[in-house]
Amino acid sequence: MDTLYRQWLVLRMIPRRGKISTNEILSRLKSQHSVETTLRTVQRDLTNHLSGIFELECDEYRPAGWKWKEEAPLLDIANMDPVTALTFKLAETYLARMVPRGVASALQPYVKSADRILRTTDLPLSRWPDKVRIMSRNLMTIPPEVPTEISDTVFAAVLEEKRFMATYRTIGGRVKKHEVNPFCLAFVDGLTYLIASLNEHTDPVLLLLHRFQAAALLDKPVTTPEDFCLDDWVTELLTFAVGDTIRLKLRFSNRADVQRLQESPLSADQKIRELPGDSHELTARLEDTLQLRWWLQGYGARVEVLEPKGLRQEFVELAKNYAEIYRGNLPEAQ
């Protein structure tokens, strides 16, 4: 039993990334587990027993360095249950682009074990990944490609809280070099945004990852403003705020649109009342953003902006512009 326990402890010390020497294993056995043994015994455990059963490899240096083979399945005495396996499978599907590549690589043995467990179990839980999808109501576009060396550098900078030098192209095509002071990442549909400050400035800006043309990590720490709040900045920057809170008043002509908004309100104080002619009036207080305008434009002629006056005037001008664009295609009056 002592031998089995010692060899189990040795197995648990073998890393999947990097290597561990037999001297380090011997030291940990004594300091962490109070197991007294010899270096020769540890070497025999690995060479004569464990490496013949499990997928381990040795670099043949002195002292020898041991690691799991890259393709080796996950070994854990506390076996992964189906619920944990399902969690890893969903994480692989929906969270892969949100973690650094090194983290995703480290999770692969767990994902492989999860796949094996879900394939070999008859529980209904194993079929859950085939029964759920996360979708977006936005028109799906092909995500821009981000070079691996760019994403690795930016993710490392955010993770390690270090600045980096970068060449960045604006939407207008202007290319400029910056020292980037990164704060956080935000994922919006197929786009990845970096929220950071540039050079000597302190105010955060939005940078799209696919517009970086070069990036090199610096040995220089990130400086975060004392009042910086991720949720506040994400809300402000990614909804593209243009003003303060407004009292929005709309008239809807389609009952189905109103029913959807009753089920999923715009705000906690939203009110809807029926008007003559089967139309409905909606009022709600919410932030004045470009996102709000894009949402309103999606309803087309089924919604009329009543208040605030400034927003209504914007849509009056928009309607005039639409009429001008399509004027040549309008049917002639009979």
C-alpha positions in Angstrom: 0.0 0.0 0.0 2.9 2.4 0.7 4.3 1.8 -2.7 0.9 2.3 -4.4 0.4 5.6 -2.4 3.9 6.8 -3.3 3.5 6.1 -7.0 0.0 7.7 -7.1 1.6 10.9 -5.5 4.4 10.8 -8.1 1.8 10.6 -11.0 -0.1 13.6 -9.6 3.1 15.7 -9.7 3.9 15.0 -13.4 2.9 18.2 -15.3 1.3 18.4 -18.7 3.2 21.6 -19.6 6.8 22.0 -18.6 8.7 19.2 -16.8 9.6 18.1 -13.3 12.9 16.6 -12.2 13.2 13.4 -10.1 15.0 15.5 -7.5 12.0 17.9 -7.3 9.6 14.9 -7.0 11.7 13.5 -4.2 11.7 16.9 -2.4 8.0 17.3 -2.7 7.3 13.7 -1.5 9.1 14.6 1.7 8.0 18.2 2.3 4.4 18.0 1.2 3.4 14.4 2.0 6.0 13.2 4.6 7.0 10.3 2.4 10.6 9.2 3.1 12.2 7.5 0.1 15.3 7.6 -2.1 16.1 9.2 -5.4 16.8 5.7 -6.8 13.3 4.6 -5.8 11.7 7.5 -7.5 13.7 6.8 -10.7 12.7 3.1 -10.5 9.0 4.0 -10.0 9.0 6.2 -13.1 11.3 4.1 -15.4 10.3 0.6 -14.5 6.7 0.9 -13.5 4.7 4.1 -14.3 6.1 4.9 -17.8 5.3 1.4 -18.9 1.6 1.9 -17.9 0.9 5.5 -18.5 1.8 7.9 -21.3 4.8 9.6 -19.7 8.0 10.8 -21.4 11.5 11.7 -20.1 14.0 14.1 -21.6 16.9 11.9 -20.7 18.8 14.8 -19.0 20.5 14.6 -15.6 18.5 15.0 -13.5 15.8 13.6 -15.8 12.7 15.8 -16.5 9.3 14.1 -16.7 6.0 15.2 -18.3 2.9 13.7 -19.7 2.8 13.1 -23.5 0.9 15.7 -25.4 -1.7 13.2 -26.5 -2.1 11.5 -23.1 -5.7 11.3 -21.8 -6.5 13.0 -18.5 -5.8 10.9 -15.4 -7.6 11.7 -12.2 -8.3 9.3 -9.4 -11.5 11.2 -8.7 -13.1 10.3 -12.0 -14.9 13.1 -14.0 -18.6 12.7 -13.6 -21.0 13.4 -16.5 -22.1 16.8 -15.2 -18.4 18.0 -15.0 -17.8 16.5 -18.5 -20.8 18.4 -19.9 -19.4 21.6 -18.3 -16.0 21.2 -20.1 -17.7 20.4 -23.4 -19.9 23.5 -23.3 -16.9 25.6 -22.2 -14.9 24.4 -25.2 -17.8 25.3 -27.5 -18.8 28.7 -26.2 -15.8 30.0 -24.2 -12.7 29.0 -26.3 -12.2 32.4 -27.9 -12.4 34.2 -24.5 -9.3 32.6 -22.9 -5.6 32.8 -23.8 -4.4 30.1 -26.2 -2.2 28.6 -23.5 -5.2 28.2 -21.1 -7.3 26.6 -23.9 -4.4 24.2 -24.6 -4.1 23.3 -21.0 -7.8 22.4 -21.0 -7.6 20.0 -23.9 -6.9 16.9 -21.8 -10.0 17.7 -19.8 -12.0 18.2 -22.9 -10.8 14.9 -24.4 -11.8 13.1 -21.2 -15.1 14.9 -21.3 -15.7 13.7 -24.9 -14.9 10.1 -23.9 -17.2 10.2 -20.9 -20.1 11.7 -22.8 -19.6 9.2 -25.7 -19.7 6.2 -23.4 -22.6 7.2 -21.1 -26.2 6.4 -21.8 -27.5 9.3 -19.6 -29.7 11.9 -21.4 -27.2 14.5 -20.1 -24.6 13.3 -22.7 -26.9 14.5 -25.5 -27.4 18.0 -24.1 -24.7 19.7 -26.3 -26.8 18.6 -29.3 -29.9 20.2 -27.9 -28.7 23.8 -27.0 -27.4 26.7 -29.1 -26.5 30.3 -28.3 -27.7 32.6 -31.0 -27.7 36.3 -31.8 -30.5 38.4 -33.3 -28.0 40.4 -35.2 -27.2 39.6 -38.8 -24.4 37.1 -38.6 -21.3 38.1 -40.5 -18.0 36.3 -41.0 -15.7 37.2 -38.1 -12.4 38.9 -39.1 -9.3 36.8 -38.7 -6.8 37.8 -36.0 -3.2 36.5 -36.5 -2.2 34.1 -33.7 0.8 36.2 -32.8 -1.4 39.3 -32.3 -4.0 37.5 -30.1 -1.3 35.7 -28.1 0.4 39.0 -27.3 -2.7 41.0 -26.5 -4.1 38.2 -24.3 -0.8 37.9 -22.5 -0.7 41.6 -21.9 -4.1 41.6 -20.3 -3.4 38.5 -18.3 0.0 39.7 -17.0 -1.0 43.3 -16.7 1.8 44.6 -19.0 1.9 47.2 -21.7 2.8 46.5 -25.3 3.9 48.3 -28.4 1.6 48.0 -31.3 0.9 49.1 -34.9 -2.8 49.8 -35.3 -4.9 50.6 -38.4 -8.0 52.8 -37.9 -11.2 52.2 -39.9 -10.1 55.1 -42.1 -6.9 53.2 -43.0 -4.5 55.4 -41.0 -1.7 53.3 -39.5 0.1 54.5 -36.3 2.4 53.1 -33.6 1.2 53.2 -30.0 2.2 52.2 -26.6 -0.9 50.3 -25.4 -1.9 50.3 -21.8 -4.5 47.4 -21.7 -7.4 47.0 -19.2 -9.7 44.3 -20.4 -11.3 42.5 -23.3 -14.9 42.5 -24.5 -16.5 40.0 -27.0 -19.4 41.2 -29.1 -20.7 38.7 -31.6 -17.7 37.9 -33.8 -15.6 40.9 -32.8 -13.0 41.1 -30.0 -12.5 44.6 -28.5 -9.6 45.7 -26.3 -10.4 48.5 -23.9 -7.1 50.4 -23.2 -5.5 53.8 -23.0 -2.8 54.9 -25.5 0.6 56.5 -25.0 0.4 59.2 -22.3 -3.4 59.4 -22.3 -5.5 58.0 -19.5 -9.0 57.8 -21.0 -10.0 54.3 -22.2 -10.6 53.7 -25.9 -11.9 50.8 -27.9 -9.5 48.9 -30.1 -10.5 46.0 -32.4 -8.1 43.1 -32.2 -8.2 42.4 -36.0 -6.9 45.9 -36.7 -3.6 45.4 -34.9 -0.8 44.8 -37.5 2.0 44.1 -35.0 2.3 43.8 -31.2 5.3 43.3 -28.9 5.0 42.8 -25.1 6.9 45.3 -22.9 8.3 44.8 -19.4 6.3 47.7 -18.2 3.3 47.4 -15.9 -0.2 48.5 -16.7 -1.5 51.7 -15.0 -5.2 51.4 -14.2 -7.2 54.6 -13.3 -8.5 54.5 -9.8 -12.1 55.0 -10.9 -12.0 52.4 -13.7 -14.9 50.0 -13.6 -15.1 47.3 -16.3 -18.9 47.1 -16.4 -19.3 50.9 -16.6 -16.9 51.3 -19.4 -18.2 48.3 -21.4 -21.7 49.8 -21.1 -20.6 53.2 -22.1 -18.2 52.3 -24.9 -20.0 49.3 -26.5 -23.5 50.8 -26.5 -21.9 54.0 -28.0 -23.5 56.4 -25.7 -24.4 59.8 -27.1 -26.2 61.5 -24.2 -27.7 61.1 -20.8 -30.8 59.1 -19.7 -33.9 60.0 -21.8 -37.6 59.5 -21.5 -38.4 57.6 -24.7 -42.0 57.7 -26.1 -42.9 55.5 -29.1 -46.0 54.6 -31.0 -46.2 51.0 -32.3 -48.6 50.0 -35.1 -47.9 46.2 -34.8 -49.4 44.3 -31.9 -46.8 41.5 -32.1 -44.0 44.0 -31.6 -45.7 45.3 -28.4 -46.3 41.8 -27.1 -42.6 41.0 -27.4 -41.7 44.2 -25.5 -44.2 43.3 -22.8 -42.4 40.0 -22.3 -38.9 41.6 -22.5 -39.2 45.2 -21.4 -36.7 48.0 -22.3 -36.5 49.1 -18.7 -38.0 48.5 -15.2 -40.3 51.5 -15.5 -41.6 50.7 -19.0 -45.3 51.4 -19.6 -47.5 50.5 -22.5 -51.0 51.8 -23.2 -53.4 51.0 -26.0 -54.4 53.9 -28.4 -57.3 54.2 -30.8 -56.8 52.4 -34.1 -55.1 49.3 -32.6 -51.8 51.1 -32.0 -49.9 51.3 -28.7 -47.8 53.9 -26.9 -44.7 52.9 -25.0 -42.7 55.0 -22.5 -39.5 54.1 -20.8 -36.4 55.7 -19.4 -33.1 54.5 -20.8 -29.7 55.6 -21.9 -29.4 57.7 -25.1 -27.1 55.5 -27.4 -26.4 54.7 -31.0 -27.5 51.2 -30.1 -31.0 52.5 -29.4 -31.1 54.2 -32.8 -30.0 51.0 -34.5 -32.7 49.1 -32.6 -35.4 51.6 -33.6 -34.4 51.5 -37.2 -34.9 47.8 -37.2 -38.7 48.3 -36.8 -38.9 50.5 -39.9 -42.3 52.1 -40.4 -43.9 50.0 -37.6 -42.6 52.5 -35.0 -42.9 56.2 -34.6 -40.6 58.2 -32.3 -42.7 60.7 -30.3 -40.2 61.9 -27.7 -37.7 63.3 -27.0 -38.0 66.0 -29.6 -34.4 65.8 -30.6 -34.5 62.1 -31.3 -37.8 62.5 -33.2 -36.2 65.1 -35.4 -33.4 62.7 -36.2 -35.9 60.2 -37.5 -37.8 62.8 -39.4 -34.5 63.6 -41.3 -33.8 59.9 -41.7 -37.2 59.4 -43.2 -36.5 62.2 -45.7 -33.2 60.7 -46.6 -34.8 57.3 -47.2 -37.5 58.9 -49.4 -34.8 60.7 -51.4 -32.8 57.5 -51.9 -35.8 55.5 -53.1 -37.6 58.3 -54.9 -36.7 56.9 -58.4 -38.1 53.5 -57.5 -41.5 54.7 -56.2 -44.5 53.7 -58.3 -46.0 56.6 -60.1 -49.3 58.0 -58.8 -52.4 56.8 -60.8 
